Amino acid sequence: MKETSGVLRPTWLFPLCLLCAWPLKAEEVRLNLSRPYQVASALLPRDLAARYLVYRVGALPRGEGLRWVFVPREEQAEICGAWGAVPAARQYRAAVRLSEGGAAQGALVGRRFDRSEQVGPAQRLSPGAWTWLTLQSEGPALRRLLLRLTGLRPGTKYVLDWREVAWEPAAPASVPSLKGMLGPGESPAWPEAPSASPVTLLEAEFLDPDYTPAASDPHLYRLPVAAAFSPYGESADGWLGPERFDYSELDARLAALLQRDSQAQVLLRVDLDSPPWWEEQHPESLVPIPKTTPDLLAERKLTHASWFAPDWQEAAKQALQSLVRHVEQAPYRERILGYELDSGRGGRWVPWHHNAECQETSPVAQAAFRAWLQKKYGNLASLRVAWGQPRQPVPDSPEVKAGYIFTQWAQVKVPSAAYMLDPKSPSLYDPSGQQHLADYQQFLGEFTADLILNLIKAGREVSAGNRAWGACYGHLFWWPEGDWPPSLAGHLGLAKMRTDPALDFLVGPPGAPLLPTTATASLTLHRKRYLEQPAADAPLAAGHLSTADLICRTPQQARAAWHSQANAPSPQPPAPPRWAYVVDEQSLAHLSPGTDLQRTTLVDQAREMAVADPGWEAWLLSDLAAAPEGYQGHLMAATYFLPPEVRAAVLPRCTRSGTLTVWLYAAGTLDAGFIDPSALFRLTGFKATMLGQPGSLRIEVPPGEPYFTPVSDRPLQFGPRLPVHPRFVLVTGEDTVGTIPGSQWPGAGIRREQGALLVYSAAPGIPGEALGRLAEAARQASTP
């Protein structure tokens, strides 16, 4: 931040909603609102589209503020003037003006982190006149400063100018003493999950101001806290400058929670994002910003430190350890369950800007990729062989002179995301010519996993030994529409994390409509817990609940669920899962992120799996040999690599009498170091060929087919909707069913072997009803 004439002005890099800057005068701090490109995402309400018919944000003619042009649907509207913690103050003032639309009433509203509000006096806003609105306030920091407009005429166009915000700093509110408040209890520990339902943690962020726990409520809570900066304004910022830390807001929130519930035990959800003052000092360590549309999900700013930057890695460790030291010395330390590390878009450890132009190709990103390759391949000659280049190239050959063949590590570059996201690029990377693309995606997963684990280890150095440590990571079976799939989002590090003793638990993505969202069975095998964050309307039947270990809900969601369970007939214990859903991260690294093949393989097929068996379990292929023997069906969703030792352990399970095994897409075709369709026959017994040209991979099964459509009068279609290449299709035979539309190639096959039912489908996304019928056919075939 720069100081200019007693008014706080932002530099070009930072958003204006950062009202936590230190004062320029002892009596007042002012903030001019300008540069709408940088701040629009911070100042607009999340539900703006629902509140207004149209809106536009732009700079005032003199560049001194922001201008909203909107048509309200109702007589009342709210404009968000500051998102994120506003310093505690005795008074806030804002200069606003209605330029068009007629007169209205305006008032400043302060909304705190506990959802309580303070409302300033309403004043008449006369068209064309600037009006200073005021809000008297004492107490902790505000979460939002809003302008509430009343007396509007629905359907009328309004133009609102918001020029300036000022406040009089006040001393931070004192934190209530916890002496004598805390009830008896042992040091906190993760509770064991009941057999019928998962353990519920309540989102403390959404507690009503007057919330008091009922007798049946759990005493487990999850509370957000910022180690450095809170990108979504869910808590006050903790790192205000070099050697300047402030956790008073965390202390106050925990004190208020413990006043309500003296038995409370809290999981701290720690945001790890770079503070603006650090970014100003390290501009070379920031991720690229989109040149077109700002990332509207990044509420408070568009800039973020790069995870590849060593200086931010060290700074993040410093911020985390400072927070943990404070917590471990606080009077509430015996009520802390553990720490969950969140970062990136939505806190999900995914890149902030899902745009090819924002791909990180900085020197530190290139260096990290090369270091990973050196560890994997050992030397440049082995890398050349793996990437389809000669082991010992001729030094003066044209290919070497042109740089097509690597002779030094500096020539190795991060692959272009623009190419990888192109729908015309190969859907499955050939190890003999495109291994560099698969390596890059595998690197992203392992690098992100290592980064999280290193931060956890740094936190453990200064925390009590009984604290649980985890992160929001590993989301294979659901991610928001528009996000990059797991291969390019860095979420293919689950295999590395599941075996590391530093990790205790992982957390699913917020708002997931389906459970599970990762390979929970593999995590359980390695004694790791999993915390789901299901959407409010997620279908959580008994079978779904059996797949989750821990669930986080708002108090309203939790009580609605408990009320429903209390009024339901006596529940029967959930049946053991009948299906094992199997994926392999190395296989997924060979899937292009540019088509919908990954979404169909993971998200769509998982949704259909829930139809076949609500209690289905997900496994990593490398763990399948240690899985229970009771599964009726195995869906081999992404198993393109089966090393000899894995194949020897897995195949006997797939041919056991009475079981069903479904192989999808490129099953086993990458084992030889190139795409080999004959390997599919050796693995599954189905004769296949490969179509190299892009085309549809939709499969159509005619009505009346005994397994897929026995009683239907309509054909069944499934599979990805975008063109796919290569495609693997079956050679016509007695065991084939369905066709690829527009061709005569069979798309699926069914055969029996030693009492087992084996199925191959060229396309993922097999409907759940068909899976259920196939499993029943396999069971009946084994019944004496």
Number of C-alpha atoms within 10 A of each C-alpha: 17 8 12 10 7 13 18 23 18 20 13 12 16 21 26 28 27 23 21 15 16 14 19 15 12 9 10 16 20 21 22 20 27 26 22 20 16 20 25 24 23 28 25 21 19 14 8 16 11 11 18 17 14 15 18 10 20 17 19 18 9 7 14 16 21 25 25 20 19 21 21 21 17 14 13 17 18 18 18 18 23 26 27 27 26 25 24 21 23 15 17 26 19 24 18 24 21 23 19 16 17 17 19 19 16 26 23 27 24 24 18 20 23 18 15 12 16 15 17 21 13 17 16 15 22 16 16 15 12 17 18 20 21 22 22 18 19 15 15 24 24 28 23 23 27 21 23 18 20 18 15 21 18 15 14 13 17 21 19 20 25 25 22 20 23 21 24 20 19 16 12 15 15 12 16 13 11 16 8 7 14 18 11 8 12 8 13 20 14 17 10 11 15 11 12 15 20 20 20 22 25 24 21 21 18 17 18 13 14 9 12 13 14 10 7 8 15 17 17 24 24 24 22 22 25 27 31 29 25 26 31 19 22 19 28 29 28 25 25 18 15 8 10 8 17 18 19 18 23 21 19 17 21 22 21 17 22 20 17 16 19 19 19 24 27 27 25 21 21 25 26 24 25 24 23 24 15 19 18 15 9 14 13 15 22 20 23 21 18 16 9 9 8 17 19 16 17 19 23 26 26 25 25 24 24 24 24 24 20 13 13 20 16 13 16 21 19 18 22 25 21 20 23 24 15 17 19 15 11 12 15 19 18 20 22 25 24 24 27 23 26 24 23 20 18 18 23 23 25 24 24 25 25 17 19 15 16 17 20 20 19 18 14 17 18 17 18 19 21 20 14 18 20 15 9 13 14 12 12 18 18 16 22 18 14 19 18 15 17 15 14 12 15 12 11 9 10 11 13 14 13 10 12 11 22 20 17 10 15 10 12 19 16 20 17 15 19 15 16 20 17 15 19 15 18 24 24 24 24 21 21 17 15 17 20 23 24 23 22 24 28 24 25 23 25 21 21 22 23 16 14 22 22 15 19 24 17 18 23 19 12 16 21 16 9 14 18 23 22 25 27 25 28 28 26 27 27 26 23 12 8 7 16 20 29 27 27 27 22 26 25 29 23 24 22 13 25 24 15 13 12 17 20 24 23 26 25 27 27 18 16 21 19 22 30 32 28 26 26 25 24 24 24 15 15 16 15 21 23 28 25 28 24 22 18 16 11 14 16 18 12 17 22 22 22 26 24 25 22 23 20 24 22 20 23 15 16 20 15 12 14 14 11 11 12 11 8 9 8 8 10 8 12 17 13 14 19 18 27 28 24 21 24 21 25 21 24 28 25 27 24 27 28 22 23 19 27 24 23 21 23 25 20 21 23 28 21 19 25 20 17 21 21 27 26 25 28 26 22 23 26 20 19 22 17 11 14 8 10 12 18 21 29 23 22 23 27 27 24 27 23 21 13 10 9 15 16 12 15 18 14 10 20 23 18 18 19 22 27 28 26 24 27 24 26 28 27 27 24 25 17 14 14 15 22 18 21 16 21 25 17 12 15 20 16 24 19 23 17 16 14 12 12 17 17 19 27 23 27 19 21 18 16 14 15 12 17 23 18 13 11 12 10 11 15 18 17 16 24 21 14 16 20 26 20 21 24 26 28 23 18 17 11 9 15 21 24 23 23 22 17 9 8 12 20 25 28 27 25 17 15 15 12 10 17 24 26 24 22 27 26 24 28 27 26 24 21 18 16 18 23 20 17 24 25 17 18 23 19 10 16 15 9 4
